[in-house]
Amino acid sequence: MLYFISDLHLSPAVPGITALFLDFLASLPGRQASSLYILGDFFDHWVGDDDCTYPYNARIIAALRQAADQGIELNLLHGNRDFLLGQDFATAAGLRLLPDPYVLSVVTWQFVLSHGDILCTDDRDYQAFRTQVRGAAWQGEFLAKPLAERKAIAAALRQRSEAIKAEKRDGADYLMDVNAATVEDFLRDNGYATLIHGHTHRPDRHDHIVDGIHCERWVLADWRQEVSRAWGDCLVWDGETLQRESLQRPLA
C-alpha cells in the first residue's frame, strides 16, 4: 500500500494537526503500508538543518525515524515552505529526498509526483521568487546567516506571502491554481502518468485529455485545524486503485 500526503504545514502553532499526523504515521504499519510520499510543505517553514534539534522538530524527526525503523519507506519532495530541508534532516528522519517532479513506476501503474507550485505559471511573481530561492547562491547566502536571523526572515516572508495571497483572492483568483496548458505539457513530458500534487489547497480529481490520451490529476488537501477537530486527507494506492481517505481527529 502506498500513501500520499501534502501540505501539513507542521508547526507548534497547530498541535491538532501535529497529533493527527503522529497518529496517522503510527498507524501505517497496521495499514500494511509499504511507502509514504510527502509531497511538500510538510513543515510550515524550514530555515536549515541546524534547526533539527529544536524540540518540536526533533519530535517529528524521531517519529519519522521510528516509522522508518518499522519498515515504512519514507519519501519527501520539497514544497515552497520547506525547500531548505537537507540531507542532514533526511538522514536523521530515515527518509529519501526526491526531485520534483518524480516519476514513480509500480508494477501495475505509473505516477508522477510534484508539490504542484511549478504548475501555477500564471503567478509570475511567485515563479520568479521560486527561481531565486531555489538557486545555490541565494541558499548559500541565507544559510550563512545566524539561525535566529533566518527565523525572523522566514516569519516576515510568511506574513508577506499571506498578504499577497489575500490580495490575489480578492482579484485574479486563477493565479492561485494551476495553468491548464502547463499541466498538459507536464503530463506530456512525463509520459501521461497519473499526476498527484498538492500546493493549491483544492482537493479534487481532474480528467485531462492530452494528445488523445486520458490522464488523471489528483490534488491533495491541505491539513487544517478547526475549533473542534483537525482534518486532512491522504491518497491510498492498493495496487489496483487510487482512493482518497479522510483523516480527522477531535481536539481535546
C-alpha positions, 0 to 999 in steps of 0.5 A, spaced: 500 500 500 502 506 498 500 513 501 500 520 499 500 526 503 501 534 502 501 540 505 501 539 513 504 545 514 507 542 521 508 547 526 507 548 534 502 553 532 497 547 530 498 541 535 491 538 532 494 537 526 501 535 529 497 529 533 493 527 527 499 526 523 503 522 529 497 518 529 496 517 522 504 515 521 503 510 527 498 507 524 501 505 517 504 499 519 497 496 521 495 499 514 500 494 511 503 500 508 509 499 504 511 507 502 509 514 504 510 520 499 510 527 502 509 531 497 511 538 500 510 543 505 510 538 510 513 543 515 510 550 515 517 553 514 524 550 514 530 555 515 536 549 515 538 543 518 541 546 524 534 547 526 533 539 527 534 539 534 529 544 536 524 540 540 518 540 536 522 538 530 526 533 533 519 530 535 517 529 528 524 527 526 524 521 531 517 519 529 519 519 522 525 515 524 521 510 528 516 509 522 522 508 518 525 503 523 518 499 522 519 498 515 515 504 512 519 507 506 519 514 507 519 519 501 519 527 501 519 532 495 520 539 497 514 544 497 515 552 497 515 552 505 520 547 506 525 547 500 531 548 505 530 541 508 537 537 507 540 531 507 542 532 514 534 532 516 533 526 511 538 522 514 536 523 521 528 522 519 530 515 515 527 518 509 529 519 501 529 526 498 526 526 491 526 531 485 520 534 483 517 532 479 518 524 480 516 519 476 514 513 480 513 506 476 509 500 480 508 494 477 501 495 475 501 503 474 505 509 473 505 516 477 508 522 477 509 526 483 510 534 484 508 539 490 504 542 484 507 550 485 511 549 478 504 548 475 501 555 477 505 559 471 500 564 471 503 567 478 509 570 475 511 573 481 511 567 485 515 563 479 520 568 479 521 568 487 521 560 486 527 561 481 531 565 486 530 561 492 531 555 489 538 557 486 545 555 490 547 562 491 541 565 494 541 558 499 548 559 500 547 566 502 541 565 507 544 559 510 550 563 512 546 567 516 545 566 524 539 561 525 535 566 529 536 571 523 533 566 518 527 565 523 525 572 523 526 572 515 522 566 514 516 569 519 516 576 515 516 572 508 510 568 511 506 574 513 508 577 506 506 571 502 499 571 506 498 578 504 499 577 497 495 571 497 489 575 500 490 580 495 490 575 489 483 572 492 480 578 492 482 579 484 485 574 479 483 568 483 486 563 477 493 565 479 492 561 485 491 554 481 494 551 476 495 553 468 491 548 464 496 548 458 502 547 463 499 541 466 498 538 459 505 539 457 507 536 464 503 530 463 506 530 456 513 530 458 512 525 463 509 520 459 501 521 461 502 518 468 497 519 473 499 526 476 498 527 484 500 534 487 498 538 492 500 546 493 493 549 491 489 547 497 483 544 492 482 537 493 479 534 487 480 529 481 481 532 474 480 528 467 485 531 462 485 529 455 492 530 452 494 528 445 488 523 445 490 520 451 486 520 458 490 522 464 488 523 471 490 529 476 489 528 483 490 534 488 491 533 495 488 537 501 491 541 505 491 539 513 487 544 517 485 545 524 478 547 526 475 549 533 473 542 534 477 537 530 483 537 525 482 534 518 486 532 512 486 527 507 491 522 504 491 518 497 491 510 498 494 506 492 492 498 493 495 496 487 489 496 483 486 503 485 487 510 487 482 512 493 482 518 497 481 517 505 479 522 510 483 523 516 480 527 522 481 527 529 477 531 535 481 536 539 481 535 546 
